[in-house]
Amino acid sequence: MPKIKTVRGAAKRFKKTASGGFKRKQSHLRHILTKKQLSVNVIYVINPWLRKQTKF
């Protein structure tokens, strides 16, 4: 059976944590940053129920 290829777009967006979860950054942070709060620089952990929908 052939190996499953990694989805390269997902590999660039998500990082695996030590406990087996995945973390991601906040979206919409490319331009017009003067109006956005500093609290958007938080790294989020993907919920386990959403991990089933996300294609890694």
mmCIF file of the C-alpha atoms, coordinates in Angstrom:
data_MODEL
# 
_entry.id   MODEL 
# 
loop_
_atom_site.group_PDB 
_atom_site.id 
_atom_site.type_symbol 
_atom_site.label_atom_id 
_atom_site.label_alt_id 
_atom_site.label_comp_id 
_atom_site.label_asym_id 
_atom_site.label_entity_id 
_atom_site.label_seq_id 
_atom_site.pdbx_PDB_ins_code 
_atom_site.Cartn_x 
_atom_site.Cartn_y 
_atom_site.Cartn_z 
_atom_site.occupancy 
_atom_site.B_iso_or_equiv 
_atom_site.pdbx_formal_charge 
_atom_site.auth_seq_id 
_atom_site.auth_comp_id 
_atom_site.auth_asym_id 
_atom_site.auth_atom_id 
_atom_site.pdbx_PDB_model_num 
ATOM 1  C CA . MET A 1 1  ? 0.000   0.000  0.000  1.00 0.00 ? 1  MET A CA 1 
ATOM 2  C CA . PRO A 1 2  ? 1.478   3.415  -0.907 1.00 0.00 ? 2  PRO A CA 1 
ATOM 3  C CA . LYS A 1 3  ? 2.169   6.032  1.719  1.00 0.00 ? 3  LYS A CA 1 
ATOM 4  C CA . ILE A 1 4  ? -0.279  8.920  2.046  1.00 0.00 ? 4  ILE A CA 1 
ATOM 5  C CA . LYS A 1 5  ? 1.207   12.234 0.971  1.00 0.00 ? 5  LYS A CA 1 
ATOM 6  C CA . THR A 1 6  ? 1.131   15.140 3.394  1.00 0.00 ? 6  THR A CA 1 
ATOM 7  C CA . VAL A 1 7  ? -1.114  18.034 2.364  1.00 0.00 ? 7  VAL A CA 1 
ATOM 8  C CA . ARG A 1 8  ? 1.555   20.711 1.879  1.00 0.00 ? 8  ARG A CA 1 
ATOM 9  C CA . GLY A 1 9  ? -0.788  23.636 2.576  1.00 0.00 ? 9  GLY A CA 1 
ATOM 10 C CA . ALA A 1 10 ? -1.715  22.127 5.937  1.00 0.00 ? 10 ALA A CA 1 
ATOM 11 C CA . ALA A 1 11 ? 1.916   21.344 6.750  1.00 0.00 ? 11 ALA A CA 1 
ATOM 12 C CA . LYS A 1 12 ? 2.751   25.045 6.424  1.00 0.00 ? 12 LYS A CA 1 
ATOM 13 C CA . ARG A 1 13 ? -0.182  26.188 8.586  1.00 0.00 ? 13 ARG A CA 1 
ATOM 14 C CA . PHE A 1 14 ? -0.227  23.717 11.479 1.00 0.00 ? 14 PHE A CA 1 
ATOM 15 C CA . LYS A 1 15 ? 2.452   22.530 13.916 1.00 0.00 ? 15 LYS A CA 1 
ATOM 16 C CA . LYS A 1 16 ? 2.191   19.462 16.107 1.00 0.00 ? 16 LYS A CA 1 
ATOM 17 C CA . THR A 1 17 ? 2.414   19.915 19.883 1.00 0.00 ? 17 THR A CA 1 
ATOM 18 C CA . ALA A 1 18 ? 4.165   17.597 22.316 1.00 0.00 ? 18 ALA A CA 1 
ATOM 19 C CA . SER A 1 19 ? 0.842   16.256 23.596 1.00 0.00 ? 19 SER A CA 1 
ATOM 20 C CA . GLY A 1 20 ? -0.294  15.252 20.101 1.00 0.00 ? 20 GLY A CA 1 
ATOM 21 C CA . GLY A 1 21 ? -2.504  18.241 19.349 1.00 0.00 ? 21 GLY A CA 1 
ATOM 22 C CA . PHE A 1 22 ? -2.080  20.834 16.621 1.00 0.00 ? 22 PHE A CA 1 
ATOM 23 C CA . LYS A 1 23 ? -1.603  24.567 16.918 1.00 0.00 ? 23 LYS A CA 1 
ATOM 24 C CA . ARG A 1 24 ? -2.322  27.336 14.425 1.00 0.00 ? 24 ARG A CA 1 
ATOM 25 C CA . LYS A 1 25 ? -2.004  31.100 14.160 1.00 0.00 ? 25 LYS A CA 1 
ATOM 26 C CA . GLN A 1 26 ? -4.754  33.710 13.868 1.00 0.00 ? 26 GLN A CA 1 
ATOM 27 C CA . SER A 1 27 ? -5.858  34.481 10.321 1.00 0.00 ? 27 SER A CA 1 
ATOM 28 C CA . HIS A 1 28 ? -6.309  37.901 8.643  1.00 0.00 ? 28 HIS A CA 1 
ATOM 29 C CA . LEU A 1 29 ? -2.939  39.303 9.767  1.00 0.00 ? 29 LEU A CA 1 
ATOM 30 C CA . ARG A 1 30 ? -1.356  40.303 6.463  1.00 0.00 ? 30 ARG A CA 1 
ATOM 31 C CA . HIS A 1 31 ? -2.299  43.974 6.098  1.00 0.00 ? 31 HIS A CA 1 
ATOM 32 C CA . ILE A 1 32 ? -4.334  46.778 7.728  1.00 0.00 ? 32 ILE A CA 1 
ATOM 33 C CA . LEU A 1 33 ? -2.831  45.857 11.087 1.00 0.00 ? 33 LEU A CA 1 
ATOM 34 C CA . THR A 1 34 ? -3.312  49.297 12.648 1.00 0.00 ? 34 THR A CA 1 
ATOM 35 C CA . LYS A 1 35 ? -6.984  48.622 13.337 1.00 0.00 ? 35 LYS A CA 1 
ATOM 36 C CA . LYS A 1 36 ? -6.411  45.189 14.810 1.00 0.00 ? 36 LYS A CA 1 
ATOM 37 C CA . GLN A 1 37 ? -5.775  44.492 18.474 1.00 0.00 ? 37 GLN A CA 1 
ATOM 38 C CA . LEU A 1 38 ? -2.615  43.002 19.878 1.00 0.00 ? 38 LEU A CA 1 
ATOM 39 C CA . SER A 1 39 ? -4.602  40.069 21.241 1.00 0.00 ? 39 SER A CA 1 
ATOM 40 C CA . VAL A 1 40 ? -4.705  38.478 17.777 1.00 0.00 ? 40 VAL A CA 1 
ATOM 41 C CA . ASN A 1 41 ? -1.075  37.353 18.169 1.00 0.00 ? 41 ASN A CA 1 
ATOM 42 C CA . VAL A 1 42 ? -2.245  34.290 20.100 1.00 0.00 ? 42 VAL A CA 1 
ATOM 43 C CA . ILE A 1 43 ? -1.416  30.748 18.979 1.00 0.00 ? 43 ILE A CA 1 
ATOM 44 C CA . TYR A 1 44 ? -4.547  28.609 19.081 1.00 0.00 ? 44 TYR A CA 1 
ATOM 45 C CA . VAL A 1 45 ? -4.810  24.871 19.716 1.00 0.00 ? 45 VAL A CA 1 
ATOM 46 C CA . ILE A 1 46 ? -7.168  23.034 17.391 1.00 0.00 ? 46 ILE A CA 1 
ATOM 47 C CA . ASN A 1 47 ? -10.028 21.340 19.231 1.00 0.00 ? 47 ASN A CA 1 
ATOM 48 C CA . PRO A 1 48 ? -10.174 17.526 19.054 1.00 0.00 ? 48 PRO A CA 1 
ATOM 49 C CA . TRP A 1 49 ? -13.609 17.541 17.418 1.00 0.00 ? 49 TRP A CA 1 
ATOM 50 C CA . LEU A 1 50 ? -12.323 19.860 14.674 1.00 0.00 ? 50 LEU A CA 1 
ATOM 51 C CA . ARG A 1 51 ? -9.241  17.695 14.080 1.00 0.00 ? 51 ARG A CA 1 
ATOM 52 C CA . LYS A 1 52 ? -11.420 15.099 12.355 1.00 0.00 ? 52 LYS A CA 1 
ATOM 53 C CA . GLN A 1 53 ? -12.534 17.678 9.774  1.00 0.00 ? 53 GLN A CA 1 
ATOM 54 C CA . THR A 1 54 ? -9.069  19.125 9.176  1.00 0.00 ? 54 THR A CA 1 
ATOM 55 C CA . LYS A 1 55 ? -7.063  17.391 6.485  1.00 0.00 ? 55 LYS A CA 1 
ATOM 56 C CA . PHE A 1 56 ? -3.440  16.980 7.574  1.00 0.00 ? 56 PHE A CA 1 
# 
